[in-house]
Amino acid sequence: MIVASKQPKRIFGLDILRASAIILVMYTHSYVYLEKILPSTIASFFLVDGVGIFFVLSGFLIGGILLQTIHRDEFNKGDLINFWLRRWLRTLPNYFLVLSVLALFLALIRPDTLPDNLVSYFFFSQSLFFPHPNFFSEAWSLAVEEWFYLLIPAALFIAISILKVEKKKAIIACIIMVIGAVTVFRSFRILGLAPDANYGKMIGQQVVTRLDGIMYGFLGAFLMFYDFEIWKRYKNQLFFIGLFILFAPNIYRLFWVIPVLPFNYYNLTFFSIGTLLLLPKLSSLTMQSNGIFYRSITFISHISYSMYLINYTIVQSMLVQKLAKTFLINIYVQLLLFWVVTIVFSFLLYRFYEVPMMNLRRHFTKRDHLPSSLIG
């Protein structure tokens, strides 16, 4: 049964998850400071894959939009192109701006550090099958997302509109094939790597090894779209199971030593499932308030994409580290600068560039009739 959701404009639970994801990304990048301030067991406890959370959340949000698109009277080429345009006008302007600024800056002061395959960054092919270069390392996750939202809607369009496969069957087959194929491929690649291999580059940051994370989110959108009552029934139990799955490896490490590699990369599947289990509860939290907690979470959620794009390469590597070496800034000030500068710069980028670019979508595309938390 397909259930139409009667939800308000903003889904606060999804804002909580989005804000949590970027805070965890920032925390991971803060570890270089925190390990010098806190005991390692404490500092490492919150080293959780924030990008993995983003993948599942993205699949859930954009997957919901895709399912709405597919289940219009006819899923035609115009619908597919409109979906792509809305997606690209949401993500590409910010990405291309940051990429261009970085490339221009390095071309002027350190041209020797520009990667030979710079052009591939504009087509998201820099880590399609090979390890991601060191330049603009944040871009690896954008490559995963852009390829997913190019290939999966196209595959579903071919199956449904050209091959005339029944919509629900086509979606189920797509989910099973992507999750199954990527999981098997990733497992075999892990088994084939030497113990001293760069697992982060070979497993964690390649398109072909991370597509399943987004598909788990799409699975959540599918379950909500077709079985909304079942989705709601066990939301509290699933939420706590999901939290346990996410933090179980970190709790285990407090008491026992486990090999960080390749364990973390086998754990990608369980991490995606854990995040998926949070969604029934969080997608039902629709509170609205003027309180500081609500406003803070919503604010961080709004600027999270800009934060992700600039926090590491621009703020930490090019600004904070440079200031620390020049002025001998202590570790506490470096940590504070990293967070404050990232948030301030991200707000400016969001307010004066990201929002105007998003507003262009209304002139070129048809609007999705979904809550604003889902549309972005």
Secondary structure, DSSP 8 states (H G I E B T S, - for coil): --------S--HHHHHHHHHHHHHHHHHHHHHHHTTTS-HHHHTTT---HHHHHHHHHHHHHHHHHHHHHTSS---HHHHHHHHHHHHHHHHHHHHHHHHHHHHHHHHH-GGGS-TTHHHHTTT-TTSSS---STTTTHHHHHHHHHHHHHHHHHHHIIIIIS---HHHHHHHHHHHHHHHHHHHHHHHHHHS-TTS-HIIIIIT-HHHHHHHHHHHHHHHHHHHH-HHHHHHTHHHHHHHHHHHHHHHHHHHHHS---HHHHHHHTHHHHHHHHHHHHHHHTT------SHHHHHHHHHHHHHHHHHHHIIIIIIIIIIHHHHHHHT--HHHHHHHHHHHHHHHHHHHIIIIIHHHHHTHHHHS----S-HHHH-
